[in-house]
Amino acid sequence: MRELHVAGIRSGWRLDRFLAAEVTELSRSRVQNLIRQGHVLLNGKQPRNRETLRSGDVIVVSVPSIEKLETAPEEIPLHILYEDEDLVVLNKPAGLVVHPGAGHQTHTLVNALLHHCTRLSGIGGKERPGIVHRLDKETSGCLVVAKNDVTHRGLSEQFAARTVEKVYLALVAGVPRKKAGVIDAPIGRHPIHRQRMQVSDSGGRAARTEYRVLRSADRLSLVECTLHSGRTHQIRVHFHHLGHPVLGDKLYAPKNAQRYPRQMLHATKLGFRHPQRGGQMQFEAPLPEDFVDALRLLP
């Protein structure tokens, strides 16, 4: 348990921002989770993340001990692009779920990482150790994993600040009218089909995708996408909204899915500053065979 007192210089700050600055071993997302779970008291009462602080406020933080990890290590091959004592960058194959969840308790990336690594960061809890960000099950490509909490926090801050370079390749239906552009459209959850997201001006969160068409044929295009936000299914939703859904996408384009083994989306490049050593790092994941085969349809 830790007690903090708000000085006048921090008056007017948001509670989650204040705690992330004062309790340096906790990321802002971890702080927000602790507040939601009732582990933070503000003047003896349970607050909200957005609570505005005043001079003299008293905050009590109780960080629960990390639960014993129940997810079992599994010997699953990993394509490692880079590894040091702080992090691992890998090329995730399509078909591999990132972390355990409903319907996927085993055979996940986390199971593979627990076999490969002697330790992972604990910020993600017992089911998501080391997981800083994620890729959809059917999306392949670059993904970074943190081995300790300091690295996890540093990477999380870069993702939140949108300073991480995230470049994808996508095969989409048809040929976009503009060969390059920016899709700036908020994304929210579909009100009826809860597994789906949609472009929504009401209640949606800001989402921005920059794209350029690299190659095209009569009925399909290879598009390079740079993400300037990290919304769920962002590229899939944005291109479905444009009328050019990602090929093979069973959720947003079921009619074109049958001809392709999975949604044709690959996280080709990932760039970030090393949280411990400093210096910019960039990685590129080679295209998997199924994507290369699909590209043969293009001139």
C-alpha positions in Angstrom: 0.0 0.0 0.0 1.3 3.5 -0.9 -0.1 6.9 0.2 0.5 9.9 -2.0 -0.3 13.6 -1.3 -1.1 16.0 -4.1 1.1 19.2 -4.0 -0.1 22.5 -5.5 2.1 22.1 -8.6 0.1 19.0 -9.5 -3.3 20.5 -8.9 -5.6 20.2 -11.9 -3.9 17.0 -13.2 -5.9 13.9 -14.1 -5.6 11.1 -11.5 -4.3 8.5 -13.9 -1.6 10.9 -15.2 -0.5 11.8 -11.7 -0.2 8.2 -10.6 1.8 7.2 -13.7 4.2 10.0 -13.0 4.5 9.3 -9.3 4.6 5.5 -9.3 7.1 5.0 -12.1 7.0 1.2 -12.2 3.4 1.4 -13.3 2.3 2.2 -16.9 -0.6 4.5 -17.4 -2.8 1.6 -18.7 -1.9 -0.4 -15.6 -2.8 2.6 -13.4 -6.2 2.9 -15.2 -6.9 -0.8 -14.6 -6.0 -0.5 -10.9 -8.5 2.5 -10.6 -11.2 0.5 -12.4 -10.6 -2.5 -10.2 -11.0 -0.5 -7.0 -7.3 -0.6 -5.9 -7.1 3.2 -5.7 -8.8 5.5 -3.2 -9.0 9.3 -3.5 -9.8 10.9 -0.2 -11.2 7.6 1.0 -13.5 7.1 -2.0 -13.2 5.2 -5.3 -12.5 7.6 -8.1 -12.6 7.7 -11.9 -9.6 7.7 -14.2 -10.5 11.2 -15.3 -10.8 12.6 -11.8 -9.2 16.1 -11.5 -6.9 16.5 -8.5 -6.7 19.4 -6.1 -3.9 20.4 -3.8 -4.1 18.4 -0.5 -5.8 15.4 -2.0 -4.7 12.1 -0.5 -4.4 9.0 -2.8 -3.9 5.5 -1.5 -2.8 2.9 -4.0 -2.8 -0.9 -3.3 -1.1 -2.9 -6.0 -2.2 -6.5 -5.8 0.5 -9.2 -6.1 0.8 -10.8 -9.5 -1.3 -13.9 -9.6 0.5 -17.2 -10.1 0.8 -17.9 -13.8 -1.4 -20.8 -14.8 -0.8 -20.7 -18.5 1.5 -23.6 -19.4 4.7 -23.3 -21.5 4.4 -25.0 -24.9 7.1 -25.8 -27.4 5.8 -23.9 -30.4 8.3 -22.7 -33.0 8.9 -18.9 -33.1 10.4 -16.8 -35.9 12.6 -14.4 -33.9 13.6 -11.3 -35.7 15.5 -9.8 -32.7 16.1 -10.5 -29.0 18.0 -9.1 -26.1 17.6 -9.2 -22.3 14.7 -6.6 -22.4 12.5 -7.5 -25.4 11.8 -9.9 -28.2 10.6 -9.0 -31.7 9.1 -11.8 -33.7 7.3 -12.5 -36.9 3.9 -13.9 -35.8 2.5 -16.5 -38.1 -1.2 -16.3 -39.3 -3.4 -18.6 -37.3 -1.7 -18.1 -33.9 -3.7 -16.3 -31.2 -1.6 -13.9 -29.1 -2.9 -14.6 -25.6 -5.3 -17.1 -23.9 -8.9 -16.2 -23.9 -12.4 -17.7 -24.4 -12.0 -20.6 -26.7 -8.2 -20.4 -26.8 -6.7 -21.6 -23.5 -3.7 -23.3 -25.1 -1.5 -23.1 -28.2 -1.2 -19.3 -28.1 1.8 -17.0 -28.5 2.0 -16.6 -24.7 2.3 -20.4 -24.3 5.2 -20.3 -26.8 6.9 -17.3 -25.1 6.7 -19.0 -21.7 8.7 -21.9 -23.2 11.2 -19.6 -24.9 11.8 -17.0 -22.3 12.9 -17.4 -18.7 10.9 -14.3 -17.7 8.4 -11.9 -19.1 6.9 -8.6 -17.8 4.0 -9.0 -15.4 2.1 -5.9 -16.3 -0.3 -7.8 -18.6 -1.3 -10.2 -15.8 -1.3 -13.9 -15.7 -2.8 -14.3 -19.2 -0.9 -11.6 -21.0 2.7 -11.7 -19.7 4.9 -9.5 -21.9 2.2 -8.6 -24.3 2.5 -4.9 -25.1 0.3 -4.9 -28.2 -1.4 -7.6 -30.3 -2.2 -8.7 -33.8 -5.4 -10.5 -34.8 -5.3 -14.2 -35.0 -5.2 -14.3 -38.8 -2.8 -11.3 -39.2 0.9 -12.2 -39.6 4.0 -10.1 -39.0 6.0 -7.9 -36.5 5.2 -8.0 -32.9 7.3 -6.9 -29.9 7.2 -8.5 -26.4 8.6 -7.1 -23.2 10.7 -9.2 -20.8 10.4 -6.8 -17.8 8.1 -4.2 -16.5 10.3 -1.2 -17.2 10.5 -2.2 -20.9 6.8 -2.9 -21.0 6.0 0.6 -19.6 8.4 2.3 -22.0 6.9 0.5 -25.0 3.4 1.1 -23.8 4.1 4.9 -23.5 5.4 5.0 -27.1 2.3 3.2 -28.4 0.0 5.6 -26.4 1.9 8.6 -27.8 1.7 7.2 -31.3 5.4 7.3 -31.9 5.7 3.7 -32.9 6.0 3.1 -36.6 3.5 0.5 -37.7 3.3 -0.4 -41.4 1.1 -3.2 -42.9 0.6 -4.7 -46.3 -2.9 -5.6 -47.3 -4.5 -7.2 -50.3 -7.9 -5.5 -50.8 -10.8 -6.1 -53.1 -11.0 -3.7 -56.1 -8.9 -0.7 -56.9 -9.2 2.4 -54.7 -10.1 5.5 -56.6 -7.2 7.5 -55.0 -3.8 5.9 -55.2 -2.8 7.4 -51.9 -4.6 9.0 -49.1 -5.6 9.2 -45.5 -8.6 7.5 -43.9 -9.5 9.6 -40.9 -12.7 8.0 -39.5 -13.6 7.2 -35.9 -14.1 3.5 -35.0 -16.5 2.0 -32.5 -18.1 -1.3 -31.7 -21.1 -2.4 -33.8 -24.3 -2.0 -31.7 -25.7 -5.5 -32.8 -22.8 -7.6 -34.0 -20.5 -7.2 -30.9 -17.5 -9.0 -32.5 -17.4 -6.4 -35.2 -16.3 -2.8 -35.3 -17.5 0.0 -37.5 -16.9 3.5 -38.6 -19.0 5.6 -36.2 -19.3 9.3 -35.7 -21.3 8.7 -32.5 -19.2 7.2 -29.8 -16.3 6.1 -32.0 -12.7 6.7 -31.1 -10.4 8.7 -33.5 -8.6 6.4 -36.0 -6.3 7.4 -38.8 -4.8 5.2 -41.5 -2.5 6.5 -44.2 -2.2 4.3 -47.3 -0.8 4.0 -50.8 -1.6 1.6 -53.6 1.6 -0.3 -54.6 0.2 -2.6 -57.3 -3.3 -3.3 -58.7 -5.2 -5.5 -61.1 -8.8 -5.5 -62.2 -10.2 -6.8 -58.9 -7.6 -6.5 -56.3 -4.8 -4.2 -55.0 -1.7 -4.4 -52.8 -1.9 -1.5 -50.4 0.7 -0.3 -47.9 -0.9 1.1 -44.7 0.7 3.2 -42.0 -1.3 3.3 -38.8 -1.4 6.6 -36.8 -3.6 5.0 -34.1 -4.2 1.5 -32.9 -7.9 0.7 -32.9 -9.3 -2.8 -33.0 -9.5 -4.1 -36.6 -8.5 -0.6 -37.8 -7.3 -1.5 -41.3 -10.0 -4.0 -41.9 -12.8 -1.6 -40.8 -11.4 1.4 -42.7 -11.1 -0.4 -46.0 -14.4 -2.1 -45.6 -15.8 1.4 -45.1 -14.2 2.5 -48.4 -15.7 -0.4 -50.2 -12.4 -2.3 -50.6 -12.4 -4.9 -47.8 -9.3 -7.0 -47.0 -9.4 -10.2 -49.1 -10.1 -13.3 -47.1 -11.6 -11.4 -44.2 -14.4 -13.7 -42.9 -15.8 -11.0 -40.6 -16.0 -8.0 -42.8 -16.0 -9.5 -46.3 -17.4 -13.1 -46.1 -18.2 -13.2 -49.9 -14.5 -12.9 -50.9 -13.1 -15.0 -48.1 -13.5 -18.4 -49.7 -10.7 -17.9 -52.2 -8.1 -17.1 -49.6 -6.6 -19.0 -46.7 -7.0 -16.1 -44.2 -7.4 -12.3 -44.2 -4.5 -11.1 -46.3 -3.0 -8.6 -43.8 0.7 -8.6 -42.8 2.4 -6.3 -40.3 5.5 -5.7 -42.4 7.4 -3.1 -40.4 7.7 -2.1 -36.7 9.8 0.8 -35.5 10.3 2.1 -31.9 12.9 3.5 -29.5 14.5 0.9 -27.3 13.1 1.7 -23.8 16.3 0.7 -21.9 19.2 1.3 -24.3 17.8 4.2 -26.3 18.2 4.5 -30.0 15.7 3.9 -32.7 15.1 0.4 -33.9 13.2 -0.8 -37.0 12.3 -4.4 -38.0 10.8 -5.9 -41.1 9.0 -9.2 -41.3 9.3 -11.2 -44.6 6.1 -12.1 -46.3 4.7 -15.6 -45.5 4.2 -18.1 -48.3 0.4 -17.7 -48.5 0.8 -13.9 -49.0 3.4 -14.5 -51.7 1.1 -16.9 -53.5 -1.7 -14.4 -53.4 0.5 -11.7 -54.9 1.0 -13.8 -58.0 -2.5 -12.7 -59.0 -1.1 -9.2 -59.5 0.9 -8.1 -62.5 
